[in-house]
Amino acid sequence: MATESDPESEVFEITDFTTASEWERFVSKVEEVLNDWKLIGNSAGNLSPEKGEYTRGTWGEKSLDISFADFKFFITHFFLKREHEKDDVKLEEDTFPLAMQDLLCMNNDFPPRAHCLVRWYGMQEFVVITPGTNCEAIISESKCNLLLSSISISLANSGCQVPMFVQIQQKWRRMYAGECQGPGVRTDFEMVHLKKVPSQYNHLSGLLDIFKSKMGCNLSPLPPVNIAIRFTYILQDWQQYSWPQQPPDFDTLLGGEVGGVEFGKLPFGACEEPISELHLATTWPHLTEGIVVDNEVYSDLDPLQAPHWSVRVRTAENLHCLLGDLLTDFLKLCRRKESTEEILGKLIEDEGKENSDISSALSKLTEPAATVPISKLSVSNMVHSARKHIRRRRRNDESPLNTDILNSVLMYLFPDAAVERSSENRKNKAAKATCSEKSEQDKNSDYNLYLQLKSAPSDSLTYRLALCVCLANYNHGGLRAVAHLWQEFVLELRYRWENNYLIYGLTGGPPDLRCCLLHQKLQMLNCCIERKRARDEARKVLEGNRERERRVSGGCQNSSPLPESPMVTTTASTLTREVSPGKSWDSWSDSEDEFFECLSDQGEVEAPHTEGEKDGSKSKAEGRLHPFNNMTLLNSTDLLYVPVTQEPAPMTEDLLEEHSEVLAKLGTSAEGTHLRARMQSACLLSDMESFKSANPGCVLEDFVRWYSPRDYIEEEVVDENGDTVVKGNLSPRMKIPGNMWVEAWETARAIPARRQRRLFDDTKEAEKVLHYLAVQKPADLTLHLLPCILHSAILKLKEEESIEDIPSVKKSIQQATSQASKLLQPHNYDYKKLEDFINQLMTMEMVITQARSLKAKFAVSEDEKGGDTDELEKFVSSLLDEPEVVVVGAGQGSAGSIIHRLFVSAQRLTDFTSDEAALLSPLDEDLGNDKKPTGGSNKVPDFPSPAGREILLRSCVPRPAPYSKALPQRLFCVLMREEFRLAGAFSSDTSFF
């Protein structure tokens, strides 16, 4: 039974060959993609490309993944986007496909920027199949033929007339094979690629032989062959150029660095030649076989006689520009975590008496017999003095910043320090210097750029500090130099606070919340110094008045001093107000719990006595400024006076945020709401106490009439006698039970502002600011100053661009400014976006540097204006914006003459040694003359051997038989030192063969 069943079992193992194979699936997938992309049918109705459209136009690209078994391919459709399409075109049945028409089109030979297949075959639409990213190249001949068979079947089945290519061999060789099918015609795309040029094909005549033999046309005479030739010459050795940077001057303080500039100016430009090569393409666009001779013996192809010249420049790769490198190094500091103490290490401790300065600072404050003025005794003064001694003992090799450099930086930051410290002129000079140029600067839009970037004004101390920190990091020691400079800067600020010197380069008034936080902190410290100076000046005025009163009373004992008192006190009050107009009297105390009893009699004689005060029924008024609109108090006939009040405490944005967080944490409960209201009414309570002191016998309605007139409503009513009178009442919100204004008025005492608890404790706030600055790490400092540095970089680019006048860079700067304003708004910066932004600035710097280099090479001078100069300026600016620029007049034009002279100079240098080249006579200015020197001295050609030769051959002949249709044939030849490429497109008639 088993033996009988064996033959029957083999019957069911027959393979079903009707099942689709992997190859068939691949062909089907290609057809499906062509249908999805709507590439089916005749495409000859499209417009023929205009001249230069391949360069100016936009190329589109669509790509998909397909597989042949487990081998991945990319299929990509490249096409030129057209604005106008011919929709209603009646096509003949035997119309050639668009690709065949493109083979003979002469409008876009040698496009400077296009796909290599576009350059070789002149097509405006094609499909390419390439191996996947990690797949091996198609090298074997059998695989290449299999793929070509696949695309041939796909084109035939789908009716697609768009040429299709397959990339074969290694990718770097750029080898393609393809096919294009039409009604009764077919074009085969073939390619040859060698490393060396065969000697018999190193000229035009040999290439013509290849082209004719490949066409195989037996007609006599042969149809004419159209020839287009381009030779490319490369210039690398520049003789006429300018130094990208001035040579370092070692006699100056900062001269040891290339591109070193004085503090306050950012370096700019490249340290090497930004233009590496100049490519000159000489083109003969329309030639025929009998017009030109080019063989192994003789050639008519003289570049000076070429009718068409075009130039492109190649910029140096990985070009290092000073401004870009400076910004990159500065941004790297943001990622450092070291503190200033960790960077600088422990200072060398002094021995003996100097070593006891810090340790005995507190004891010196309480010594009964002080040898120094009381005003000089403070912890900060002791610390400053000790550190000053320590710095003297520090070894030179341990100081990151050289002493001379450090002094020059500090003099740049604080130029008022050149005046003697004790001079009063210096104190006033700082305040005047901050506003000297403000009116002029505001007119300049660049000055207000800091408002967009939230940095600081370009004439401020913060802005200058950013420049110095950046330059110290870049040129003078990196992180250690930054830490050293910051430490000295903070010590200088503390010295100024202790000695009442205003900080140079800061505008007066409260902190400007539109600026960066560091600028606000410096402004806050300046506010503290102003308050402290005002308090000290007022004390001096009052002490001088008392001394004058004592002398007057001592010299006039027999006479009554009363008539003199009002005049003296009035003078004192006037002087006080001149010193600090509108300043708070409370700022004249050293701490919030301290009062000036020695000034207690000031309020008694500050204002003229009124009749109500003489009878003793009311307390005496203190702290009056002036009458308020001639109003009188509601309960008396006394005038209502505006009191001297405390100014609100200035706050920086971080303090405002802390204050808001504290108020928000109080919650919405009744107790929390009440406490929040009391915290917010501290200024209101102070003003009420000042008002009560200035207006004895006043009521809440009087205060509201001055402080908040809208909350006092006056109405006309008829009294008992029938007369119409005006009666006023508080607004409804003021009558709400538990109103904070009512509670504050009831608790307020009649205390003048000068005796109140200070709303703004300048001593406490100054120490907080100084502590905040002292604990900042270099990384924190970098983040604070980053907006100022980017602000300065944009201004530097604007300045350099205005000299060169490059429209593309000007537009890029405007875009960068708006982008920077968005990047710098959040507190947490995005480092990746900042790096990208700095790269954009570096690109603009490189373009400006390249433009400057090209202007020097083409001798474009701003001083000389004329037709040739304007033409050269336009030519140079086009070199940076366009991939290839046509030279007007070819070798006979102004730009062509300069290019010719550059090549001749380079040729003379390569033929001689450096010493011999230096002794060569200058070149003739007119090298375009037809005169050619004779004799053995003229052995050096004007141009080197062409780096690349491109020859394009076209014809239209019947193929494969003489009776076939006349079809386009094309051969593109590339001859280089280490490359020989032939890209042929040969069409044949598939109907009559």
MOPEDA-V699094 format. One record per pair of residues at least 24 apart in sequence whose ideal C-beta (glycine too) atoms are under 7 Angstrom apart, sorted by the first residue. I is the first residue (numbers start at 1). J is the second residue. D is the distance in whole Angstrom. If there is no record, write none. Layout:
i,j,d
I,J,D
I,J,D
This chain:
i,j,d
22,68,6
22,69,4
23,150,7
26,68,4
26,150,6
27,150,5
27,153,5
27,154,5
29,66,5
30,66,7
30,75,7
30,150,7
30,151,7
30,154,4
31,154,5
31,157,6
31,158,5
33,64,6
33,66,7
33,75,6
34,154,7
34,158,5
34,160,5
35,158,7
37,62,6
37,77,6
39,160,5
39,162,5
40,158,5
40,159,5
40,160,6
41,159,6
42,91,6
42,95,7
42,161,6
43,97,7
43,98,5
43,125,7
43,161,5
43,162,6
44,91,6
44,95,5
44,96,6
44,97,6
44,98,5
44,101,7
45,86,5
45,89,4
45,91,6
46,82,7
46,85,6
46,86,7
46,98,6
47,82,6
47,84,7
47,86,6
48,101,7
48,105,6
49,80,7
49,105,7
49,107,6
49,108,6
49,124,6
50,107,6
51,107,4
52,108,7
53,108,7
54,80,7
54,108,4
54,111,4
54,114,5
54,118,6
55,111,5
55,112,6
55,113,6
55,883,7
57,81,6
71,135,6
72,132,3
72,135,5
73,129,5
73,130,7
73,131,6
73,132,6
74,130,5
74,132,6
75,127,7
75,129,5
76,127,7
76,128,5
77,127,5
78,115,6
78,126,6
78,128,7
79,124,7
79,125,4
80,124,4
80,125,7
93,183,6
94,183,6
94,184,6
96,182,6
96,185,7
97,161,4
97,180,6
97,182,4
98,125,7
99,123,5
99,162,7
99,163,5
99,180,5
99,187,7
100,180,7
100,182,7
100,185,7
100,187,6
100,968,5
100,987,6
103,968,4
103,970,4
103,985,5
104,954,6
104,956,7
104,968,5
109,228,5
109,285,7
109,952,6
110,230,5
110,283,7
110,950,6
112,312,6
112,883,4
112,884,4
113,883,4
116,174,6
117,165,7
117,176,6
120,972,4
120,983,4
121,189,7
121,970,7
121,983,7
121,985,6
123,163,6
125,162,6
126,162,6
126,163,5
126,165,6
127,162,6
127,164,5
128,165,5
128,167,7
129,166,5
130,167,4
131,167,7
137,169,6
137,170,5
137,171,6
138,168,5
139,169,6
144,168,5
144,177,7
148,177,6
148,179,7
151,179,6
152,179,6
155,179,6
155,181,5
156,181,6
163,189,7
165,189,7
184,989,7
184,990,6
184,991,4
185,965,7
185,967,6
185,987,6
185,989,6
185,990,6
186,987,7
186,988,6
186,990,5
187,985,6
187,986,7
187,987,4
188,986,6
189,985,5
190,984,5
191,982,7
191,983,5
192,981,7
192,982,4
193,981,5
194,980,4
195,978,6
195,979,7
196,980,6
197,975,5
197,980,4
198,980,7
202,296,7
202,975,7
203,294,5
203,295,5
203,296,6
204,292,7
204,294,4
204,951,6
205,294,7
205,295,4
207,951,6
207,953,7
207,973,5
208,289,6
208,953,7
211,953,5
211,971,5
214,984,6
214,986,6
215,955,7
215,957,5
215,959,6
215,969,5
215,986,7
216,959,7
216,960,7
217,957,4
217,958,7
217,959,7
218,962,6
219,962,6
223,955,6
223,956,6
223,957,5
224,288,6
224,289,7
225,288,7
225,289,5
225,953,6
225,955,5
226,288,7
226,954,4
226,955,7
227,287,4
227,288,6
227,289,7
227,951,7
227,953,6
228,284,7
228,285,5
228,286,7
228,952,4
229,284,5
229,287,7
229,301,7
229,951,5
230,281,6
230,283,5
230,950,5
231,282,5
231,301,7
231,303,6
231,946,4
231,949,5
232,279,6
232,280,7
232,281,5
232,946,6
232,947,5
232,948,4
233,280,5
233,303,7
233,903,7
233,943,5
233,944,6
233,946,6
233,947,7
234,277,6
234,279,6
234,947,5
235,277,7
235,278,4
235,280,7
235,902,6
235,903,6
235,906,6
236,277,5
237,906,4
237,909,6
237,910,7
238,273,7
238,857,7
239,905,4
239,906,6
239,909,6
240,857,6
240,902,6
240,905,7
241,273,7
241,853,7
241,856,6
241,857,5
242,856,4
244,269,6
244,270,5
244,271,6
244,272,6
244,273,6
244,274,7
244,849,7
244,853,7
245,269,6
245,271,6
253,404,6
253,405,6
253,408,6
257,475,5
259,322,5
260,475,6
263,408,7
263,409,6
263,412,5
263,467,7
263,468,5
263,471,6
264,412,6
264,464,6
264,467,6
266,323,6
266,326,7
266,467,7
266,792,6
266,793,7
266,796,5
267,322,4
267,323,6
267,326,6
268,322,6
268,323,5
268,796,6
268,800,6
268,845,7
269,321,7
269,322,6
269,849,5
270,319,5
270,320,7
270,321,5
270,849,5
271,320,6
271,322,7
272,316,6
272,319,7
273,316,7
273,853,7
274,315,6
274,316,6
274,319,6
274,846,6
274,849,5
274,850,5
274,853,5
275,313,5
275,315,6
275,850,6
275,853,5
275,854,6
276,314,5
276,315,6
276,316,4
277,314,4
278,311,7
278,313,5
279,311,7
279,312,5
279,314,7
280,309,7
280,311,6
280,899,6
281,310,5
282,306,4
282,309,6
283,308,4
283,310,7
303,943,5
304,891,5
306,890,6
307,890,6
308,890,6
309,887,4
309,890,4
309,891,6
309,896,6
310,884,5
310,885,6
310,886,5
310,887,6
311,879,7
311,885,5
311,887,6
311,899,7
312,883,6
312,884,5
313,879,5
315,850,6
319,846,6
321,842,6
321,845,5
321,846,6
321,849,6
323,793,6
323,796,6
323,845,5
324,838,7
324,841,6
324,842,3
324,845,6
326,470,6
326,474,5
327,789,7
327,793,6
327,838,5
327,841,7
328,838,6
329,473,6
329,474,6
330,470,5
330,473,6
330,782,6
330,789,6
331,834,6
331,835,7
331,838,6
333,473,6
333,479,7
333,482,7
333,778,6
333,779,6
333,782,4
334,779,5
334,782,5
334,783,6
335,779,7
336,479,6
336,778,6
336,779,5
337,779,6
338,777,7
339,777,5
340,483,5
340,486,7
340,487,6
340,777,7
340,778,7
343,479,6
343,480,6
343,483,4
343,778,7
344,480,7
344,483,6
344,484,6
347,390,5
347,394,7
348,390,7
348,393,5
348,394,6
350,389,6
350,390,6
350,393,6
354,389,5
357,382,6
357,385,6
357,386,4
357,389,7
358,382,6
358,383,6
358,386,5
378,498,6
380,494,5
380,498,6
381,498,5
384,491,6
384,494,6
384,495,6
384,498,7
387,491,6
399,484,7
400,477,4
400,480,4
400,481,4
400,484,4
401,472,7
401,476,6
401,477,6
401,481,5
401,484,5
401,485,6
405,476,6
406,488,6
409,468,5
409,485,6
410,488,7
410,492,7
412,464,6
412,468,7
413,461,6
413,464,6
413,465,6
413,468,6
414,492,6
414,504,5
415,504,6
416,504,5
426,501,7
427,501,6
427,502,6
430,502,4
430,503,7
430,504,5
431,502,6
431,508,7
433,504,6
434,505,6
434,506,6
434,507,5
434,508,7
435,507,7
446,795,6
446,798,7
449,791,6
449,794,7
449,795,7
450,515,7
450,791,6
451,514,6
452,817,7
452,821,4
453,787,5
453,790,7
453,791,5
453,820,6
453,821,6
453,824,5
454,514,7
454,515,7
454,516,6
454,787,6
454,824,6
454,825,7
455,515,7
455,516,6
455,787,4
455,788,4
455,791,4
456,515,5
456,516,6
456,519,4
456,788,5
458,795,7
459,505,7
460,505,5
460,506,6
460,519,6
461,503,6
461,504,6
461,505,4
461,506,6
461,522,6
462,516,7
462,518,6
462,519,4
462,522,6
462,788,6
463,788,5
463,792,7
464,505,7
465,489,7
465,785,7
466,785,4
466,788,4
466,789,5
466,792,7
467,792,6
469,781,7
469,785,6
470,789,5
479,778,6
482,778,5
483,778,5
486,778,7
486,781,6
490,770,7
490,773,5
490,774,5
493,525,6
493,770,6
493,773,7
494,770,6
496,529,7
497,525,7
497,528,7
497,529,6
497,766,5
497,770,7
500,529,6
500,532,6
500,533,5
500,536,6
502,526,6
502,529,6
502,530,7
503,529,7
510,650,4
511,650,6
511,652,5
513,653,5
516,784,6
516,787,5
516,788,7
517,652,7
517,653,6
517,654,6
517,784,6
518,784,4
518,785,7
520,652,4
520,653,6
521,652,6
521,769,5
521,772,6
521,773,7
524,650,6
524,652,6
524,765,6
524,769,5
525,766,6
525,769,5
527,650,5
528,762,4
528,765,5
528,766,4
531,587,4
531,760,7
531,762,4
532,762,5
534,579,6
534,580,4
534,583,5
534,587,6
535,587,5
535,588,4
537,579,4
538,576,5
538,579,6
538,580,7
538,588,6
539,588,7
541,572,6
541,575,5
541,576,6
541,579,7
542,572,6
542,599,6
542,602,7
545,572,4
565,605,6
569,605,4
569,606,7
573,606,6
582,647,7
583,647,7
584,646,4
584,647,5
584,753,6
585,623,7
585,644,6
585,752,6
585,753,4
585,754,3
586,646,5
586,753,5
586,754,6
586,756,5
586,758,4
586,759,7
587,758,6
587,760,7
587,762,6
588,754,6
589,758,6
590,763,6
591,763,7
592,757,5
592,758,5
592,761,5
595,755,6
599,754,7
603,752,5
610,638,6
612,636,6
612,638,6
618,696,4
618,697,5
619,696,5
619,750,6
621,694,6
621,695,7
621,696,6
622,693,5
622,694,7
622,752,4
623,690,6
623,693,5
623,694,5
623,752,4
623,753,6
623,754,7
624,694,5
628,706,5
631,705,7
633,695,6
633,697,6
633,698,5
633,702,5
634,699,6
634,701,6
634,702,6
635,697,6
635,699,6
636,697,5
638,697,7
640,695,6
640,702,6
640,706,7
641,694,5
641,695,6
642,706,7
643,690,4
643,691,5
643,693,7
643,694,4
644,690,6
644,752,7
644,753,5
645,686,7
645,687,5
645,690,5
645,753,6
646,686,5
646,753,5
646,756,7
646,759,5
647,760,7
648,683,5
648,759,7
649,759,5
649,760,4
650,760,7
677,740,5
681,740,5
681,744,6
682,759,6
683,759,6
684,744,6
685,744,5
685,748,6
686,753,7
686,756,6
686,759,6
688,744,6
688,745,6
688,748,4
689,748,5
689,749,6
689,750,7
689,751,5
689,756,6
690,752,6
690,753,5
692,748,6
692,750,4
693,750,5
693,751,6
693,752,4
696,750,7
700,742,7
700,745,5
701,728,7
701,730,6
703,745,7
704,730,6
704,734,7
783,829,7
787,824,5
790,820,6
790,824,7
793,841,6
794,820,7
797,841,7
797,844,6
797,845,7
800,848,5
801,848,6
804,848,6
804,851,5
804,852,6
806,847,6
806,848,7
806,851,6
806,877,7
808,881,6
809,844,5
809,847,5
809,848,6
812,844,5
813,844,7
816,840,6
816,841,7
847,880,6
850,880,6
851,876,7
851,880,6
854,879,6
857,902,7
858,895,7
858,898,5
859,898,7
868,894,4
891,928,7
892,928,6
897,927,7
897,928,5
900,927,6
900,928,7
900,942,7
901,927,6
903,942,6
903,943,5
904,942,5
907,940,5
907,941,7
907,942,7
907,944,6
908,940,6
911,940,5
947,976,7
948,974,7
948,976,5
949,975,4
950,974,6
959,987,7
959,988,5
959,989,7
960,988,5
960,993,5
961,992,7
961,993,6
963,992,6
964,989,4
964,992,5
964,993,6
965,989,5
965,992,7
